[in-house]
Amino acid sequence: MTRFAKLIVIPFLVLLAIFSSSCRRDPYRVNISGIDLDLGIRDLGSEIFGTPPNEIASKADSLIIEYGKAMKTYSAVTGLGDPGDEQWKQAFVLFATDLRNLDLWDSVRKVWPDNERLRRELESAFRHYRYYFRDRSVPEVITCISIFNNSIIVDDSLLMISLDRYLGEGSSYYPSLGIYNYQARKMTPDYTASDCMYAWAATEWDYNSSGYGTKTLLNTMLHEAKLVYFTKRMMPALPDTILFGFTERQMDFCRSNEGMIWEYLLSKDLLFSTDGFLIRKFTGEAPFTSYFTEESPGRAVVWTGFRIIERYMNNNPDVTMEELMAMTDCQTILAGAKYNP
């Protein structure tokens, strides 16, 4: 009897371990089937550049009425001035009939024959947004071309997407604009939806108004990491290469050197540095992080920050996304993460 009992104990424990593991919730996977959202995308680019030149003056009046504040925002970004000014309509007509702008619109249409893929991706992302942030509003989404001025334009309840900034890394426009290869690599349709969610979060939880206190490398990298973590929660199936903007080789560098990166920051006593130049070098866009090797990506420490945020949320499953995004005590996050790669 005793021998038989011993024989069944091990399989039972194995089954228990398997059961416990299977019950461990993936924080990125949530049930959004009950979240009702029918997201539409308004196509301002087609409204402007699809209008015959002899009709554009009258079209200008209707666009002011139909798009309201969005038209004012768009005019400011493209340098057309205020739609309420007398000179605005003349500037708008010249803008809408400029052959260079029409050629650019033709190039955009070849890459973006429609917005359906983008609409589906953003609808899913904002359904996740409503799941986590029930009291926050989903913005109006509009596509346009800004003549390369901005990728994503966020203004209150408006999210405007400049499709000319997502023509693909091989676009002939980008080299002449002084856009580097490492930047153009991320200017493709694959990045558009995630850029939207990152930009929306960066506006909703703006660093300067969040109350972090003295700017340090630690709170800067964790703030940036929270924005990336937010994006991952909104788009759980997003590949890490798109999420971070890294190549596969750069991702491998981060995974293989996680401990080295953290040890470097600690050994050089950099986490609480207030040196603005140093903070920008670590967290700003760059082809690589100069403090490491040329195999590293720029913003490698943001990946480290993401790992800290991820560990913190896994250790503290009762913390909501709303609470996380509002947190400004980065030492509490660090302690709660128990990060030790």
N, C-alpha and C positions, 0 to 999 in steps of 0.2 A: 504493500500500500504506500509506504513511504517512498519507495523507488518510483512508483508511478506518478506520485505527486511531484517529485523533482523533475520528472520528464516534461510535465506540462507547464511548469512555472516559466521557463525560458520563452517558449512560444507566446505565452500570455503577455509577458513583459514587452516582447517585440511588437506584438499587436497593439499594446497600449501606447508604445512610443510612436508607432505609425499613425495611430488614431489621433494622438495629441498633435503630431506634426501636421496632419491634414486639416486639423481644426484651427491652426494658426492662421489668422486672417492676413491676406495680402492687403496692405493699406491702400494700394493704388487701385484695387478692383472694388468698385462699389456698384450697387444696383440702382441705375438711373432710369429704369423702365417706367417709374411713376412720375418722372419729371417731364412736365408738358412744356414744350418749346418748339415753335415753328419759326426758325430764323430765316429771314429774308436778307438778301444783299442787293442794295440799290447800285446801279451801274452809272455813275456820273460821267465816266469817261465816254461811254457810248452816247449819252445825252448831249455831250458837247461836240465830240468829234465825228459823230454819226449824223449830225445835222447839216444839210446842204448850206454852203456859204451864204446864199441869198436869204436864208431863213434864220441865220444865227442871231441877228439883232433882236428879232421878236422872241427868239428862244431864250435870250438872256433874261428877259422880264419874267418869263414863266419859271425859269430855274430859281430865281430869287424867291419866288413865292413857294415853289415846291420843296426846295431844300433849306430855306430859312437860314438858321445859324450855321448849318454845315457849309452853305455857299460862302458865308462870310469867312469861315475858317479856311476854306479852300483858297479863296481869293488872297488871304493874307499869306498863306504858304507859297503861293505861286507869284507873289509880288504884284497882284492886280489892284491892290488897294481895297477900300471899303465899298461894297455894293451900293451904299447910300450916297456916295459921291457922284457928282455929275460926270466926271471923267471915266468912271468905272466901265460903262458900257462900251465906250470906244476901245479901251484897253482890252476888254474881254473879247470883242470881235476880232481884234488883231491877234490875240492869243489863240483863239479857236480856229483861225484861218491860216495861221503861220504854217508854211509848207514843212518846216522842220518838225513841228509838233504833230502834224498829220502823218509824216513819215514814221515818227516815233510810235504813234498810235497804231499804225499798220504793223509794226514790229511787235507791239504788245499783243495784238489780236492773234498773231501767229502762235505765240506761246500760250496765250490765254483766250482760246476761242469761246470759252464760257467760264462761269464761276462756280459750276456745280460741285466740283471736288472741294473747293475752298468752303463753299456753303455747308457741305456735309461735315467737314472737319470742324468748322467753327460751331455748328449746331451741337455736335457731340461735346465739344469743349465747354460750351456755355450751359449745357445741361448739367455737366459736372459742376460748373460754377454755381448753378442754382441749388444743387444738392448740398454743397458746402456752405454757401452764403445766401441763405434764403431771403434775407432782408435787403440784399443788394440788387440793383437793376442791371439788366443786360443792355448793352449799348446798341444804338443803331449802327449798322455796318454798311459802309459805302466804299466802292472801289473807284479808282481814278488814276490819272497819271499826274505827278507833281513836277515833271521835268527834272527828275532826279533829286529833288530837294529833300524829301523825307521818305523813309520806308513806311512807317506807321505813324499816323497822326491821331492823337487822343485828345479829346476836349470834352470834359463833362461826360455826357451820355453818348458820345460819338466816337466811333472807331473807323478811321479812314485809311484805306490801304492803297499805297502807290504801286501799281503793278509794274511800272517801269523799273522798279528796284528789284524785280524778281524775274528777270529775263533769262537767267541761266549764266553760269560762270563763263561761257564762251561768247557772251554778247560783245559785239564790236564797239558798243558805246562805252563800256566801262574803262578800258585802258586810257582813253582820251580824257576821262574825268578824274584821272589820278587814283583810281580804285585799284588797290593791290590784289594780287592773285588770291591771297589768303582771305581777303574780304569778299571778292567775287565768287569764291567757292560756296559761300553761304547765301548768295543772291539768286536762289532758284525757287521754283514753286514749292519744293519740298519743305522749305523753311517758313513759308508765309504764315500758316496758321499758328505755329508755335511762336513766331515773332509777335504775332498779334496778342497772344495770351501773356507773353512776357511783358510787352509794352503796356497792356491793360493793368497788370499787377503793379508795374513800376509807377504808374500814375495813381492808382488807388492807394498804394502804400509808398508814397514818395519818401525817399531817404531824408531829405532836408526837413520835412515836417513831421517825421516819425518820433522824434525825441530821443535819439540815441545819445545825445550829449557830445562830448569831444570825439571828433572823428579819428578812429584808429583803424589799423589794418584788420583787426578782429571783427569789429562791428560792420566794416565795409564788406568784407568777404562773406560774413554771415547774412547780411542783408541781401547781397547779390545771390547768395545760395538759396535764400528763402524764395526769391523770385523764380529761380530755376525749379525748386521743389514744387512751388505752386503750379508751374507749367506742366510738370510731370503728373501732378494730381489731376489736372484738367485734361491731359492727354496721355493716359497711362500706357498706351501702346506705342508711344513715340520712341524711336530708336535713340540710344544714348548719344550717338554721333550727331544727330540733329538737335537733341536737347541741349548739348553743350557746344555744338559747333566745332567738334573735333573730328579729325580723321581717325580711321581705325588704329593707325599707328600711334597717334597721340593718346587715344583712349588706352591703348596697351601700356604706354609710358606711365600714365596716371595709376593704373591698376598695379603695375609692377613696382612702382616707386612711391606708393602711398605712405609708407613708413618714413622714407627718406625725406619727402616733402614736409611732413609734420615735424620731423626731427630738426630739419633746417630752420623752420620758423621758430621752434623752441630754443634751439642752441644759439641762434643769433638774436634772441630776445626781440622778435619783430612783431609779435601779436598786438602789442599795445603801442606800437610806433605811431606817432602823429605826423610823420614826414609825408607831406602830400605827394611829393615826387615818387617816393617809394610805394605808397599806396596805389598810385596810378600805374606804376610799372608792374605791380602784382595783379591788379584787378582790371586794368584797361585792356582794350582790344590790341592784340599784337600777334605777329607770326609765331612767336615762342616766348617763354618766360626767361629773360636773360639771366636771372639768378640761378637757373638750373642749366639744362643743356638745350641745344637746338632741336633735340628730339621732343622736347616738352611743348605743350600748347601754350598760347597766351591764356591768361586767366586760369592756370592750373590750380591756383589756390581756391578758386570758386568751386571747383570740383571737390576739393578737400572740405570746404565749407558745406557743400551739399551732403557729403558723407556724414558730417557732424549733425546736420539738421535731420537727416534720415535716421541716424542712430537715436537722436533725441526723441523723435516721434515714435519710433519703435519701442523705446523704453517707457514712454509715457502715452499710452494709447488713448487716455481720456482727454488729452489736449486736443481741442478742435482746431481746424484750419484757421478760423477767425482769430482764435487766441494766439496761435503761432505767428500769424502775420502781424499781430499787434505787439508782439514781444520785442522789447528793446534792451533787456538785460542779457547781454550776450554771455556773460560769465555764468549765469544761471543755465543757459542753453548748453554751454560747454560742460558744466558740471553734470547736468542731467543726461548728457550724451554718453558720458563715461568713455570718451573717444580715446583709444589707445591702439593705433594700427600696428 
